[in-house]
Amino acid sequence: SRSTRKRTNPSPEQSKSVDDLAGSIQTRLNLFPPPAPKGLSRVCPKVERMGIENNRKLIVNCLPLTPSEQAQFMRAAKGVLQEFVGDPAQRGNMAWTAIIPEELKAQVTAIIGNVDPGTCRQCPKLEWLQTWSAGVDKYQRPGILQPGSMLTNATGAYGQSVSEHMFAMMWAIMKNLHIYAASNPNAMWQDAGRAVSPNGKTALVIGTGDIGSHFARLCKNVGMTTIGIRRNPAVEAPGVDHMVGFDSLGDVLQYADVIAMCVPSTPATRHLLNAERIASLKPDAIIINAGRGDAIESQALADALAEGRIHGAALDVTEPE
């Protein structure tokens, strides 16, 4: 998880994540038909047949859940056997561990959690892996999952927390807080230069999914204009004033005061922000990357920062990660 969890009781954001994952069990396994209209009952032979099939399925849930959250997953699974192996003590940790007990590997058909990729090979009946992360790169390599297996991620669960982190990093650089914070332990103070206001600036959001659109809305709230880039520019996204396709990236970079990257790791996004494109940025541009590290050509970014050709960079991910 990219967001810290420091409470025993789930926050609204945590509850949303749990609800999303719990709901996906019923939806993605397609266990039952849609519910009957209110006041009516529905008897369907498929349900009876699925009841038999469900006896052969086993979900191993590695999330560090509370008893009430476990109950949510049990209700969503609709009779499918489910083993909860997550450690609730990890709820406040930055990262959670997912370990499948040896005695369950031969029978598990669905796993909820970011298990070691090698574990997937040890589960011959595995049909479905649901990660608690948005990124699934390491599970898409050949030989990790059986042919025909389903791989789903937690897209939509982290938009608020990650976008707020991006916004905080942007604001810190604009106000030189990172410079003052580094000087404080040495009891030193030196003017770090002019602070910048986001009001009137332009944010270019590359990747306008859940995280990108959340970030765009935050930017709009402080007076910024937003340009979004996505594969299909005909699809609008909340918080984005102008949407263009990836083929227009070179044309719009010149207008960006903030470049916020929220793209996955694919051959098409590798070094999307390369030396040539970094060279075209404004001298006071700020780059933020919260997607995947290989979307930026790292050495080109390092050179631009060392030579003062851009104002700053905030990296939640690097290459290698």
TANOR-V5664 format. One record per residue. N is the residue number from 1. SS is DSSP state (H for helix, E for strand, C for the rest). OMEGA is omega in whole degrees, 0 to 359 (NA if undefined). D_LAST is the distance of its C-alpha to the last C-alpha in Angstrom with 2 decimals. Layout:
# TANOR-V5664
n & ss & omega & d_last
N & SS & OMEGA & D_LAST
N & SS & OMEGA & D_LAST
This chain:
# TANOR-V5664
n & ss & omega & d_last
1 & C & 177 & 14.66
2 & C & 181 & 13.41
3 & C & 179 & 16.98
4 & C & 178 & 18.79
5 & C & 188 & 22.01
6 & C & 183 & 24.64
7 & C & 175 & 27.81
8 & C & 176 & 29.74
9 & C & 184 & 31.13
10 & C & 173 & 28.73
11 & C & 176 & 28.35
12 & H & 180 & 29.29
13 & H & 178 & 25.65
14 & H & 182 & 25.11
15 & H & 177 & 28.36
16 & H & 180 & 27.33
17 & H & 180 & 24.20
18 & H & 179 & 26.45
19 & H & 180 & 29.09
20 & H & 182 & 26.81
21 & H & 179 & 25.57
22 & H & 180 & 29.13
23 & H & 182 & 30.65
24 & H & 179 & 28.39
25 & H & 181 & 29.84
26 & H & 184 & 33.26
27 & H & 189 & 32.30
28 & H & 175 & 30.01
29 & H & 177 & 32.11
30 & C & 186 & 35.15
31 & C & 187 & 37.29
32 & C & 176 & 40.04
33 & C & 179 & 41.78
34 & C & 181 & 41.72
35 & C & 179 & 43.72
36 & C & 176 & 47.41
37 & C & 182 & 48.89
38 & C & 178 & 49.80
39 & C & 181 & 52.99
40 & C & 175 & 52.87
41 & C & 180 & 51.70
42 & C & 176 & 50.32
43 & C & 184 & 51.00
44 & C & 179 & 49.05
45 & H & 181 & 49.41
46 & H & 180 & 45.71
47 & H & 180 & 44.88
48 & H & 179 & 47.11
49 & H & 180 & 45.60
50 & H & 177 & 42.05
51 & H & 177 & 43.21
52 & H & 181 & 43.95
53 & H & 181 & 40.64
54 & H & 179 & 38.79
55 & C & 181 & 40.35
56 & C & 181 & 38.32
57 & C & 179 & 34.96
58 & E & 174 & 32.71
59 & E & 172 & 29.79
60 & E & 186 & 27.61
61 & E & 184 & 26.10
62 & C & 180 & 23.32
63 & C & 178 & 23.15
64 & C & 191 & 24.48
65 & C & 170 & 27.53
66 & C & 178 & 30.79
67 & H & 180 & 34.04
68 & H & 177 & 34.72
69 & H & 175 & 31.35
70 & H & 179 & 32.01
71 & H & 176 & 35.33
72 & H & 180 & 33.70
73 & H & 178 & 31.78
74 & H & 179 & 34.99
75 & H & 180 & 36.92
76 & H & 183 & 34.41
77 & H & 174 & 34.43
78 & C & 173 & 38.22
79 & C & 176 & 39.30
80 & C & 179 & 36.39
81 & E & 183 & 35.89
82 & E & 177 & 32.80
83 & E & 180 & 31.48
84 & E & 184 & 29.48
85 & C & 180 & 27.38
86 & C & 181 & 25.01
87 & C & 181 & 25.56
88 & H & 179 & 26.76
89 & H & 181 & 26.10
90 & H & 186 & 22.33
91 & C & 181 & 23.03
92 & C & 183 & 22.26
93 & C & 176 & 18.93
94 & C & 180 & 15.55
95 & C & 178 & 14.54
96 & C & 176 & 17.14
97 & C & 179 & 17.85
98 & C & 182 & 19.48
99 & C & 178 & 21.88
100 & C & 178 & 24.72
101 & C & 183 & 27.89
102 & H & 185 & 29.31
103 & H & 181 & 32.53
104 & H & 185 & 30.91
105 & C & 183 & 28.81
106 & C & 186 & 31.90
107 & C & 187 & 32.89
108 & C & 177 & 29.88
109 & C & 178 & 29.83
110 & E & 179 & 27.25
111 & E & 173 & 24.23
112 & E & 182 & 22.84
113 & C & 180 & 19.49
114 & C & 179 & 16.06
115 & C & 174 & 17.56
116 & C & 181 & 16.11
117 & H & 179 & 16.46
118 & H & 178 & 19.04
119 & H & 181 & 21.13
120 & H & 179 & 21.78
121 & H & 182 & 23.52
122 & C & 182 & 25.72
123 & C & 188 & 27.01
124 & C & 182 & 29.56
125 & C & 184 & 30.78
126 & C & 180 & 27.49
127 & C & 188 & 28.15
128 & E & 173 & 25.62
129 & E & 176 & 22.12
130 & E & 180 & 21.42
131 & C & 173 & 17.95
132 & C & 176 & 17.66
133 & C & 174 & 14.52
134 & C & 180 & 14.73
135 & C & 181 & 11.96
136 & C & 187 & 13.41
137 & H & 188 & 11.74
138 & H & 179 & 11.86
139 & H & 182 & 15.50
140 & C & 179 & 16.65
141 & C & 181 & 16.66
142 & C & 174 & 20.27
143 & C & 180 & 21.99
144 & C & 180 & 19.88
145 & C & 178 & 22.34
146 & C & 176 & 26.05
147 & C & 180 & 27.47
148 & C & 178 & 28.64
149 & C & 180 & 26.33
150 & E & 178 & 25.11
151 & E & 180 & 21.50
152 & E & 184 & 21.24
153 & C & 184 & 18.67
154 & C & 176 & 19.20
155 & C & 181 & 19.31
156 & C & 183 & 21.75
157 & C & 189 & 21.11
158 & C & 183 & 18.71
159 & H & 183 & 20.15
160 & H & 186 & 22.02
161 & H & 182 & 19.64
162 & H & 180 & 16.61
163 & H & 176 & 19.09
164 & H & 176 & 20.83
165 & H & 177 & 17.74
166 & H & 181 & 17.29
167 & H & 179 & 21.03
168 & H & 179 & 21.09
169 & H & 178 & 18.60
170 & H & 182 & 20.74
171 & H & 180 & 23.85
172 & H & 180 & 22.79
173 & H & 180 & 22.22
174 & H & 183 & 25.47
175 & C & 177 & 27.36
176 & C & 184 & 25.83
177 & H & 180 & 25.08
178 & H & 179 & 22.05
179 & H & 180 & 24.52
180 & H & 180 & 27.22
181 & H & 180 & 25.04
182 & H & 182 & 24.03
183 & H & 187 & 27.73
184 & H & 181 & 29.18
185 & C & 180 & 28.64
186 & C & 180 & 30.71
187 & C & 180 & 33.38
188 & C & 173 & 32.98
189 & C & 177 & 33.51
190 & C & 181 & 33.40
191 & C & 182 & 33.51
192 & C & 178 & 30.11
193 & C & 185 & 31.80
194 & C & 173 & 32.55
195 & C & 185 & 30.72
196 & C & 174 & 29.99
197 & C & 177 & 31.01
198 & C & 183 & 29.19
199 & C & 180 & 32.66
200 & C & 180 & 33.54
201 & C & 180 & 30.10
202 & E & 176 & 28.32
203 & E & 175 & 24.93
204 & E & 183 & 23.40
205 & E & 182 & 21.29
206 & E & 187 & 19.37
207 & C & 188 & 19.10
208 & C & 173 & 21.87
209 & C & 185 & 21.26
210 & H & 182 & 21.51
211 & H & 182 & 18.95
212 & H & 181 & 20.10
213 & H & 174 & 23.74
214 & H & 180 & 23.50
215 & H & 180 & 22.12
216 & H & 179 & 24.90
217 & H & 177 & 27.50
218 & H & 179 & 26.49
219 & H & 179 & 26.82
220 & H & 183 & 30.19
221 & H & 178 & 31.42
222 & C & 171 & 31.23
223 & C & 180 & 32.97
224 & C & 169 & 30.31
225 & E & 184 & 30.79
226 & E & 173 & 28.02
227 & E & 180 & 27.24
228 & E & 175 & 25.14
229 & E & 176 & 23.70
230 & C & 184 & 23.53
231 & C & 179 & 24.53
232 & C & 184 & 27.96
233 & C & 178 & 29.22
234 & C & 180 & 32.36
235 & C & 181 & 30.60
236 & C & 176 & 30.70
237 & C & 180 & 28.20
238 & C & 176 & 29.24
239 & C & 183 & 29.01
240 & C & 180 & 28.70
241 & C & 184 & 31.75
242 & E & 181 & 31.21
243 & E & 176 & 29.19
244 & E & 179 & 28.55
245 & C & 181 & 26.85
246 & H & 180 & 23.95
247 & H & 179 & 26.70
248 & H & 183 & 27.74
249 & H & 182 & 24.47
250 & H & 182 & 25.99
251 & H & 187 & 29.12
252 & H & 181 & 27.79
253 & H & 184 & 25.20
254 & H & 182 & 28.21
255 & H & 191 & 29.17
256 & C & 169 & 25.91
257 & C & 177 & 25.76
258 & E & 176 & 22.48
259 & E & 182 & 19.89
260 & E & 185 & 17.83
261 & E & 182 & 15.23
262 & C & 185 & 14.82
263 & C & 176 & 14.36
264 & C & 178 & 12.78
265 & C & 177 & 11.23
266 & C & 176 & 14.53
267 & C & 182 & 16.38
268 & C & 183 & 18.17
269 & C & 180 & 15.33
270 & C & 181 & 13.43
271 & C & 176 & 14.09
272 & C & 174 & 16.42
273 & E & 185 & 16.64
274 & C & 184 & 17.60
275 & H & 181 & 19.79
276 & H & 182 & 22.95
277 & H & 176 & 22.00
278 & H & 180 & 20.62
279 & H & 182 & 23.98
280 & C & 184 & 25.85
281 & C & 174 & 24.66
282 & C & 180 & 27.04
283 & C & 178 & 27.01
284 & C & 181 & 26.44
285 & C & 176 & 23.60
286 & E & 178 & 20.64
287 & E & 177 & 17.29
288 & E & 178 & 15.26
289 & E & 177 & 12.05
290 & C & 179 & 11.44
291 & C & 177 & 10.82
292 & C & 187 & 7.94
293 & H & 185 & 6.20
294 & H & 175 & 8.39
295 & H & 179 & 11.37
296 & E & 173 & 11.98
297 & C & 192 & 13.14
298 & H & 182 & 11.52
299 & H & 178 & 14.60
300 & H & 178 & 16.96
301 & H & 179 & 15.66
302 & H & 180 & 15.88
303 & H & 181 & 19.36
304 & H & 179 & 20.49
305 & H & 182 & 19.71
306 & H & 182 & 21.38
307 & C & 178 & 24.33
308 & C & 182 & 24.78
309 & C & 172 & 24.71
310 & C & 185 & 22.91
311 & C & 182 & 23.30
312 & E & 179 & 19.77
313 & E & 177 & 16.22
314 & E & 188 & 14.47
315 & E & 172 & 10.70
316 & C & 180 & 9.44
317 & C & 180 & 6.01
318 & C & 175 & 4.99
319 & C & 358 & 5.08
320 & C & 181 & 3.79
321 & C & NA & 0.00
